[in-house]
Amino acid sequence: MDAILREMYNAKHGEPERAAYQLPENLETYFVAKASKDAAGDVQ
């Protein structure tokens, strides 16, 4: 029974390795600007 459950619920079974997610440049720029604005206290 353990072997069956291990095969059914093994998280890595049949899944390809994922590459790290790369944040698009426009979103990276947005978050940098937002962080500096929030640090300055200009929160709306």
The 8 nearest C-alpha neighbors of each residue, nearest first, counted from 0:
[[1, 3, 2, 4, 5, 6, 7, 8],
 [2, 0, 4, 3, 5, 6, 7, 8],
 [1, 3, 5, 0, 4, 6, 7, 8],
 [4, 2, 6, 0, 5, 1, 7, 8],
 [3, 5, 7, 1, 6, 2, 8, 0],
 [4, 6, 2, 3, 8, 9, 7, 1],
 [7, 5, 3, 4, 9, 8, 2, 12],
 [8, 6, 4, 5, 9, 3, 12, 2],
 [9, 7, 5, 6, 10, 4, 12, 3],
 [8, 10, 12, 6, 5, 11, 7, 4],
 [11, 9, 12, 8, 14, 13, 7, 6],
 [12, 10, 14, 9, 13, 15, 16, 8],
 [13, 11, 9, 10, 14, 6, 8, 7],
 [12, 14, 11, 15, 10, 9, 16, 6],
 [15, 13, 11, 12, 16, 10, 17, 9],
 [14, 16, 17, 13, 11, 12, 18, 10],
 [15, 17, 14, 18, 11, 13, 19, 12],
 [18, 16, 15, 19, 20, 14, 11, 21],
 [17, 19, 20, 16, 21, 15, 14, 22],
 [18, 20, 21, 17, 22, 16, 23, 15],
 [21, 19, 18, 22, 17, 23, 16, 24],
 [20, 22, 23, 19, 24, 18, 27, 26],
 [21, 23, 27, 20, 24, 26, 25, 19],
 [24, 22, 26, 25, 21, 27, 28, 20],
 [23, 25, 27, 26, 28, 22, 29, 21],
 [24, 26, 28, 27, 23, 29, 22, 30],
 [27, 25, 29, 28, 24, 23, 30, 22],
 [26, 28, 24, 30, 29, 25, 31, 23],
 [29, 27, 25, 31, 26, 30, 24, 32],
 [28, 30, 26, 32, 27, 31, 33, 25],
 [29, 31, 33, 27, 32, 28, 34, 26],
 [32, 30, 28, 34, 33, 29, 27, 35],
 [31, 33, 29, 35, 30, 34, 36, 28],
 [34, 32, 30, 36, 35, 31, 37, 29],
 [35, 33, 37, 31, 36, 32, 30, 38],
 [34, 36, 38, 32, 37, 33, 39, 31],
 [35, 37, 33, 39, 38, 34, 41, 32],
 [38, 36, 34, 40, 39, 35, 42, 41],
 [37, 39, 35, 40, 36, 34, 41, 33],
 [40, 38, 36, 37, 41, 35, 42, 34],
 [41, 39, 37, 38, 42, 36, 35, 43],
 [40, 42, 39, 36, 37, 43, 38, 35],
 [43, 41, 40, 37, 36, 39, 38, 33],
 [42, 41, 40, 37, 36, 33, 39, 38]]
